[in-house]
């Protein structure tokens, strides 16, 4: 079954599995104007051969993993492609992987996708049956030119956490659509942690099947010189009495570092009683970096609990730096701790200590300071910044 959503000012106008139904972007379109098409290595043309493979390793407790054809009715039931890359990721995949968690079961899975340095397509379906509770962490590693789709379905009363970690090699190109559909009283935390790659463009999408659905979308990204990291969120409130919360934070440093965050929230006329809020914060650490942040909120009804958005982009806070130095912390370490503090609330909400350590280690390395090597306790240091 496909999820049919009519067009609106901020919703996609073309939804089709067929690659030919989607226009090849020129870069002048609103949804492509921030993306450097010449760096996509042909992913946006619809003609790139994506028959290459992506290494796949799955560690699972409670989940059942299956490899199916793209004609399986579970594939594309939630994600109907809205652009040419997503369509090619669906039709160009040799097969799809379905991870399913049974009703009232608890489970955890770790999926590692490793690029082999050649163009490839992938499609992953994650199903949480009614009243199940589980966590799936997806890691992207290696070198790749990847068109990748992820679709997430939550049955009534299900509670799910799905985290996508982009830890690519520096030359990777990754364009992905991640679509989630929530049942009655279902709760989803969907997070994107993007640190690696040359160009990464991800589109998280959320829609609702019945009242009571709650979606929390979290994002963390850090762009170095020359990196382009783009996240395009679309929350479609098409069902009454649901809620959404969006919080994305990014840091940038170096010449040509570029991040893009688009936050589209559409509240349709029938979606009375909803509550939604979205926030984007960007921390620019050096000259030469650029952060684009575009929050959009479209209301077709005034009968809501609440709706709002906020966006801010600022430079490094010299007052925080002075405060830490006044307490005897060297300047280079103080800079790291400020960035750590900036990301701490996102990582804390994920509840994944191993991932948090990996992210903080990456932050330390990018800023040129080995916090652990200095004998500084991570928790105490981050608490100091928070104060």
C-alpha positions as CSV (number, residue, x, y, z in Angstrom):
1,X,0.0,0.0,0.0
2,X,1.3,3.4,-0.9
3,X,1.0,6.5,1.2
4,X,-0.7,9.1,-1.0
5,X,-0.1,12.7,0.0
6,X,-1.5,15.6,-2.1
7,X,0.7,18.4,-3.1
8,X,1.1,21.6,-1.0
9,X,3.5,24.6,-1.0
10,X,6.3,22.6,0.8
11,X,5.4,19.0,-0.2
12,X,6.8,17.1,-3.2
13,X,4.7,17.3,-6.4
14,X,5.9,14.1,-8.0
15,X,5.7,10.7,-6.3
16,X,6.5,7.7,-8.4
17,X,8.6,4.5,-8.4
18,X,9.5,5.1,-12.1
19,X,12.8,6.9,-12.7
20,X,11.4,8.4,-16.0
21,X,8.6,10.2,-14.1
22,X,11.1,12.4,-12.3
23,X,12.8,15.3,-14.0
24,X,16.6,15.5,-14.0
25,X,17.4,18.5,-11.7
26,X,19.1,21.5,-13.2
27,X,20.0,23.1,-9.9
28,X,17.5,25.9,-10.3
29,X,14.7,24.0,-8.5
30,X,13.9,25.0,-4.9
31,X,14.7,21.5,-3.7
32,X,18.0,21.3,-5.5
33,X,19.3,24.9,-5.4
34,X,21.7,24.3,-2.5
35,X,23.2,21.0,-3.8
36,X,26.3,21.2,-5.9
37,X,25.1,18.9,-8.7
38,X,28.6,18.6,-10.3
39,X,29.8,16.8,-7.2
40,X,27.0,14.2,-7.2
41,X,29.1,12.1,-9.6
42,X,26.0,11.4,-11.8
43,X,23.6,10.2,-9.0
44,X,21.1,12.8,-10.1
45,X,21.0,11.9,-13.8
46,X,18.9,8.8,-13.6
47,X,21.3,7.0,-15.9
48,X,24.2,6.1,-13.6
49,X,24.8,2.4,-13.4
50,X,24.2,1.5,-9.7
51,X,24.8,-2.2,-10.0
52,X,27.8,-2.0,-7.6
53,X,27.5,-3.6,-4.2
54,X,27.5,-2.3,-0.7
55,X,28.9,-4.5,2.0
56,X,26.2,-5.3,4.6
57,X,26.6,-6.7,8.1
58,X,23.7,-7.1,10.5
59,X,23.9,-7.9,14.2
60,X,20.5,-8.4,15.6
61,X,18.7,-9.4,18.8
62,X,14.9,-9.9,18.3
63,X,14.7,-8.6,14.7
64,X,14.3,-10.9,11.7
65,X,16.3,-10.0,8.6
66,X,15.2,-11.0,5.1
67,X,16.5,-10.2,1.6
68,X,13.6,-9.7,-0.8
69,X,13.0,-8.4,-4.3
70,X,12.0,-4.8,-4.8
71,X,8.6,-6.1,-6.0
72,X,7.8,-7.4,-2.5
73,X,4.7,-5.5,-1.2
74,X,6.7,-4.3,1.9
75,X,9.1,-2.4,-0.3
76,X,7.8,1.1,-1.2
77,X,4.8,0.8,1.0
78,X,5.9,3.8,3.0
79,X,8.5,5.4,0.7
80,X,7.2,6.5,-2.6
81,X,10.1,8.3,-4.3
82,X,9.8,12.0,-4.6
83,X,13.0,12.6,-6.6
84,X,15.0,10.9,-9.3
85,X,17.7,9.6,-6.9
86,X,15.2,7.9,-4.5
87,X,13.5,6.3,-7.5
88,X,16.8,5.0,-8.8
89,X,17.7,3.7,-5.3
90,X,14.5,1.7,-5.3
91,X,14.5,0.4,-8.9
92,X,18.2,0.1,-9.2
93,X,18.6,-2.1,-6.1
94,X,19.2,-5.8,-6.8
95,X,17.1,-6.5,-3.7
96,X,15.9,-4.9,-0.5
97,X,16.6,-5.9,3.1
98,X,13.6,-6.1,5.5
99,X,14.2,-5.9,9.3
100,X,11.1,-6.8,11.3
101,X,10.3,-6.9,15.0
102,X,7.3,-9.0,16.1
103,X,4.4,-7.6,18.0
104,X,5.1,-6.9,21.7
105,X,8.7,-8.0,21.2
106,X,11.8,-6.1,22.2
107,X,14.9,-5.9,20.0
108,X,18.0,-4.2,18.9
109,X,19.9,-4.3,15.6
110,X,23.1,-2.8,14.2
111,X,23.4,-2.5,10.5
112,X,26.8,-1.7,8.9
113,X,26.8,-0.6,5.3
114,X,30.3,-0.5,3.8
115,X,30.9,1.2,0.5
116,X,33.1,-0.6,-2.0
117,X,34.2,2.6,-3.9
118,X,31.7,2.0,-6.8
119,X,28.2,3.5,-7.5
120,X,25.5,1.5,-5.8
121,X,21.9,1.5,-4.6
122,X,20.4,0.3,-1.3
123,X,16.9,-0.1,0.1
124,X,16.3,-0.9,3.8
125,X,12.9,-1.5,5.3
126,X,12.4,-1.5,9.1
127,X,9.1,-2.7,10.5
128,X,8.1,-2.4,14.1
129,X,4.9,-4.5,14.7
130,X,2.2,-3.2,17.2
131,X,3.4,-2.6,20.7
132,X,7.0,-3.6,19.9
133,X,10.0,-1.7,21.2
134,X,13.3,-1.6,19.5
135,X,16.4,0.3,18.4
136,X,18.2,0.1,15.1
137,X,21.6,1.8,14.5
138,X,22.7,2.1,10.9
139,X,26.4,2.9,10.2
140,X,27.7,4.0,6.8
141,X,31.4,3.5,6.3
142,X,34.0,3.2,3.5
143,X,34.1,4.9,0.1
144,X,30.9,5.0,-1.9
145,X,28.6,6.7,-4.4
146,X,25.4,5.7,-2.9
147,X,21.7,6.2,-3.6
148,X,20.1,4.8,-0.4
149,X,16.5,4.6,0.8
150,X,15.3,3.7,4.3
151,X,11.7,3.2,5.1
152,X,10.4,2.8,8.7
153,X,7.0,1.6,9.7
154,X,5.6,1.7,13.3
155,X,2.5,-0.3,14.2
156,X,0.0,1.0,16.8
157,X,1.7,1.5,20.1
158,X,5.2,0.7,18.9
159,X,8.2,2.5,20.3
160,X,11.2,2.8,18.1
161,X,14.6,4.5,17.8
162,X,16.4,4.6,14.4
163,X,19.8,6.2,14.2
164,X,21.7,6.7,10.9
165,X,25.4,7.4,11.4
166,X,27.3,8.7,8.3
167,X,30.9,7.9,9.1
168,X,32.0,7.8,5.4
169,X,35.5,8.2,4.1
170,X,36.3,11.7,3.0
171,X,35.6,11.0,-0.7
172,X,32.1,9.4,-0.4
173,X,28.9,10.8,-2.0
174,X,25.6,9.7,-0.4
175,X,22.1,10.8,-1.3
176,X,19.3,9.2,0.8
177,X,15.6,9.4,1.6
178,X,14.5,8.1,5.0
179,X,10.7,7.9,5.3
180,X,8.8,7.0,8.5
181,X,5.1,6.2,8.9
182,X,3.6,6.1,12.5
183,X,0.6,4.1,13.7
184,X,-1.8,5.1,16.5
185,X,0.0,6.2,19.7
186,X,3.4,5.1,18.2
187,X,6.6,6.9,19.2
188,X,9.6,7.3,17.0
189,X,13.0,8.9,17.6
190,X,14.8,9.2,14.3
191,X,18.3,10.7,14.3
192,X,21.0,11.5,11.8
193,X,24.6,11.9,12.8
194,X,26.6,13.1,9.8
195,X,30.4,13.5,10.0
196,X,32.0,11.9,7.0
197,X,31.8,12.1,3.2
198,X,32.5,14.6,0.6
199,X,28.8,15.3,-0.1
200,X,26.0,13.9,1.9
201,X,22.3,14.9,1.3
202,X,19.7,13.2,3.4
203,X,15.9,13.7,3.4
204,X,14.1,12.5,6.5
205,X,10.3,12.3,6.0
206,X,7.6,11.7,8.6
207,X,3.8,11.0,8.2
208,X,1.1,9.5,10.4
209,X,-1.4,6.8,10.0
210,X,-3.6,7.5,13.0
211,X,-4.0,9.9,16.0
212,X,-1.5,9.8,18.9
213,X,1.7,9.5,16.9
214,X,4.8,11.2,18.4
215,X,7.9,11.8,16.3
216,X,11.2,13.3,17.6
217,X,13.8,14.0,14.9
218,X,17.4,14.8,16.0
219,X,20.4,15.7,13.9
220,X,24.1,16.3,14.5
221,X,26.6,17.3,11.8
222,X,30.2,18.6,11.6
223,X,31.5,19.9,8.3
224,X,35.2,20.4,7.6
225,X,36.9,22.2,4.7
226,X,35.2,21.4,1.4
227,X,32.5,19.1,2.9
228,X,28.8,19.6,1.9
229,X,26.4,18.2,4.4
230,X,22.7,18.7,3.7
231,X,19.6,17.6,5.6
232,X,16.1,18.2,4.3
233,X,13.4,17.4,6.9
234,X,9.7,17.1,5.9
235,X,7.1,16.4,8.6
236,X,3.6,16.0,7.1
237,X,0.9,16.5,9.8
238,X,-1.9,14.9,7.9
239,X,-3.6,13.3,10.9
240,X,-5.2,14.9,14.0
241,X,-3.8,14.9,17.5
242,X,-0.2,14.0,16.7
243,X,3.1,15.7,17.6
244,X,6.6,16.3,16.2
245,X,9.8,17.8,17.6
246,X,12.8,18.6,15.4
247,X,16.3,19.6,16.7
248,X,19.3,19.7,14.4
249,X,22.7,21.1,15.4
250,X,25.8,21.6,13.3
251,X,29.3,22.9,13.5
252,X,31.5,24.1,10.6
253,X,35.1,24.9,10.1
254,X,37.5,25.5,7.2
255,X,37.3,27.0,3.8
256,X,34.4,25.8,1.8
257,X,32.7,23.9,4.6
258,X,29.0,24.1,3.8
259,X,25.9,22.8,5.6
260,X,22.3,23.0,4.6
261,X,19.3,22.4,6.8
262,X,15.8,22.7,5.4
263,X,12.9,22.1,7.9
264,X,9.5,21.8,6.3
265,X,6.5,21.2,8.5
266,X,3.1,21.0,6.9
267,X,-0.1,21.0,9.0
268,X,-3.0,20.0,6.9
269,X,-6.6,21.2,7.4
270,X,-7.6,17.9,9.0
271,X,-4.7,17.8,11.4
272,X,-6.4,19.5,14.3
273,X,-4.9,19.3,17.8
274,X,-1.4,18.8,16.7
275,X,1.8,20.1,18.4
276,X,5.0,20.8,16.5
277,X,8.2,22.7,16.9
278,X,11.5,22.7,15.0
279,X,14.9,24.1,15.8
280,X,18.2,24.4,13.9
281,X,21.4,25.7,15.5
282,X,24.7,26.2,13.7
283,X,28.1,27.0,15.2
284,X,30.7,28.5,12.8
285,X,34.2,28.0,14.1
286,X,36.3,29.7,11.4
287,X,36.1,32.0,8.4
288,X,35.2,30.5,5.1
289,X,32.4,28.3,6.3
290,X,28.8,28.7,5.3
291,X,25.6,27.4,7.0
292,X,22.2,27.7,5.2
293,X,19.2,27.2,7.5
294,X,15.6,27.5,6.1
295,X,12.7,26.6,8.5
296,X,9.3,26.5,6.9
297,X,6.0,26.1,8.7
298,X,2.7,25.9,6.7
299,X,-0.6,25.9,8.6
300,X,-3.8,25.0,6.9
301,X,-5.7,25.0,10.2
302,X,-5.6,27.1,13.3
303,X,-7.1,24.5,15.6
304,X,-3.8,23.3,17.0
305,X,-2.1,22.8,20.4
306,X,1.1,24.7,19.3
307,X,3.4,25.2,16.3
308,X,6.7,27.1,15.9
309,X,10.2,27.1,14.6
310,X,13.5,28.7,15.4
311,X,16.9,29.0,13.6
312,X,20.2,30.5,14.6
313,X,23.7,30.6,13.2
314,X,26.5,32.1,15.1
315,X,30.2,32.3,15.6
316,X,32.2,30.8,18.4
317,X,31.2,32.3,21.8
318,X,34.2,34.2,23.1
319,X,32.5,34.6,26.5
320,X,32.3,30.9,27.0
321,X,36.0,30.6,26.0
322,X,37.0,33.3,28.5
323,X,35.0,31.6,31.2
324,X,36.7,28.3,30.8
325,X,40.2,29.9,30.5
326,X,39.5,31.8,33.7
327,X,39.0,28.5,35.4
328,X,42.5,27.3,34.3
329,X,41.6,25.4,31.1
330,X,44.0,26.0,28.2
331,X,42.5,27.7,25.1
332,X,42.7,24.8,22.7
333,X,41.0,22.5,25.2
334,X,38.4,25.1,26.0
335,X,37.5,25.4,22.3
336,X,36.9,21.6,22.2
337,X,34.8,21.7,25.3
338,X,32.6,24.4,24.0
339,X,31.9,22.4,20.8
340,X,31.3,19.2,23.0
341,X,28.8,21.2,25.1
342,X,27.1,22.3,21.9
343,X,26.5,18.7,20.9
344,X,25.9,17.2,24.3
345,X,22.1,17.5,24.5
346,X,21.7,15.7,21.1
347,X,24.0,12.9,22.1
348,X,22.4,12.6,25.5
349,X,18.9,12.0,24.0
350,X,20.2,9.2,21.7
351,X,21.1,7.0,24.6
352,X,24.0,5.4,22.7
353,X,27.2,5.7,24.8
354,X,29.4,4.1,22.2
355,X,28.2,6.4,19.4
356,X,28.6,9.4,21.7
357,X,32.2,8.4,22.4
358,X,32.9,8.0,18.7
359,X,31.4,11.4,17.8
360,X,33.3,13.2,20.6
361,X,36.5,11.5,19.5
362,X,35.9,12.8,16.0
363,X,35.2,16.3,17.3
364,X,38.4,16.2,19.3
365,X,40.4,15.1,16.3
366,X,39.0,17.8,14.0
367,X,39.8,20.5,16.6
368,X,43.3,19.0,17.1
369,X,43.0,18.1,20.8
370,X,43.2,14.7,22.4
371,X,41.0,15.2,25.5
372,X,41.5,11.7,26.8
373,X,45.2,12.0,26.4
374,X,45.2,15.1,28.5
375,X,43.7,13.1,31.4
376,X,40.4,15.1,31.3
377,X,37.3,13.3,32.4
378,X,34.8,13.6,29.6
379,X,31.7,13.8,31.8
380,X,33.1,16.4,34.2
381,X,34.4,18.5,31.4
382,X,31.1,18.5,29.5
383,X,29.3,19.3,32.7
384,X,31.6,22.3,33.2
385,X,30.6,23.6,29.8
386,X,26.9,23.1,30.5
387,X,27.2,25.2,33.6
